[in-house]
Amino acid sequence: MQIGIIGLGDMGKLYAKHFAKAGYDVCGSDLPHLNEKLSEELEPFGIQVLVDGNAVSRRSDVIFYAVEAEKIDEVAAKFGPSTKYGAIVAGQTSVKTPEIAAFEKHLPKDVQIITCHSLHGPGFDPAGQTLIVIPHRCSAEAYMRMVDLLTVLGSELVEISDYHTHDKIVADTQAVTHMGFESMGTAWKEAGIFPWENGAYKGGIDNVKILTMLRIFSYKSHIYAGLAILNPYAKLQVKKYAQSESDLFKMMIMEKEDDFRKRIYKVRDYLFPDDKQFLLLDNQIMKEYSLSGSGTPHTANSHLSLLSMADAWYHLQVNPYDNLICQTPPFRLRLGIVEYLFRDKDLLEESIAAAIYDKQIRADDLEFHSAVREWSSIIGYGDLNGYKQHFDDAKAFFTDRLEEGRIQSAEMISRLNKNN
């Protein structure tokens, strides 16, 4: 079986190398000016770099499009008509609505469409990671061939019946998750503070927030822009998150303690109705992973970002545990720290008191409120370039600690997962 990869970026190369290692004949293509460099890198693995996507499409039995979501239509239009008769075609974009539209528009009718989505970045070995498989237009025989092929990656295969369901789930697990942590980063940048140097951010939950924020900003902006802008279900969920944050912030500045508490406890009773432990994170482990150094005392925090997320889930009537089928490390951490906050009554009460009465953190909450509005507007307007610029501005502010944050967050994720 000949495997073809159109787009030999980080994810494309990762897949190509794993399939070649498993004994498959693998070829691929990228932009012409990269061919020489890619050949030097990949030919030692037995991977052929061909002149373009047409050459890949004509000879391959299974073809993966590993390109950015915003470019999938352009690339499929250019190379799709050359697809080998009866071949299987998959995409590796994180948003399937534009991908499926491009495939249906540009691929021959005899082509089998079985798309997939790796829920990890190129820095991770696929083994043990979740891989979503979506049979869109295919025979039972073709689907089994595709599953057999993907099995060699060692990933945990999860079938989702249609791409609409996939995009609804990842709107929460990726688009809104990223936007929440990006808003934290923008808020800290605008305030001119590094949170690990600030006394208001000492504690296990804050360590998770800081490290996950740094982890997200350590990657490329186009990855997150496509997730948020091109997913038709993301705008609604982002808007609801922004509305929840705004409602709670107004109660805070008006010191409506009773209304605030009633709203938060209504959310708690909906999301966490019993004492069953799902993800409950280990606070001792969370406290160990700090950029502030050891021995820093715990301080009260409103955790407005987490209260807003839970409030948004409630008003969308979303059960976040159902979305673990498409979990990513940032989503699992976000759900875990929301759960930790809401299941610890003393900590939740401390958060409510800080939100209503602690003026020392009010300025930071105002910056966060403004950042959420900015990100929500950018996504609402569908501004891809604005998203990338906003992302890169915050990324530049934290650039000296991004790699350390990514390393520590990976270690923390590993330990927390083993502990559960």
Secondary structure, 3 states (H helix, E strand, C coil): CEEEEECCCHHHHHHHHHHHHCCCEEEEECCHHHHHHHHHHHHHHCEEECCCHHHHHHHCCEEEECCCHHHHHHHHHHHHHHCCCCCEEEECCCCHHHHHHHHHHHCCCCCEEEEEEECCCCCCCCCCCEEEEEEEECCHHHHHHHHHHHHCCCCEEEECCCHHHHHHHHHHHHHHHHHHHHHHHHHHHHHCCCHHHCCCCCCHHHHHHHHHHHHHHCCCHHHHHHHHHCCCCHHHHHHHHHHHHHHHHHHHHCCCHHHHHHHHHHHHHHHCCCCCCCCCCCHHHHHHCCCCCCCCCCCCCCCHHHHHHHHHHHHHCCCHHHHHHHCCHHHHHHHHHHHHHHHCHHHHHHHHHHHHHCHHHHHHHHHHHHHHHHHHHHHHCCCHHHHHHHHHHHHHHCHHHHHHHHHHHHHHHHHHHHHC
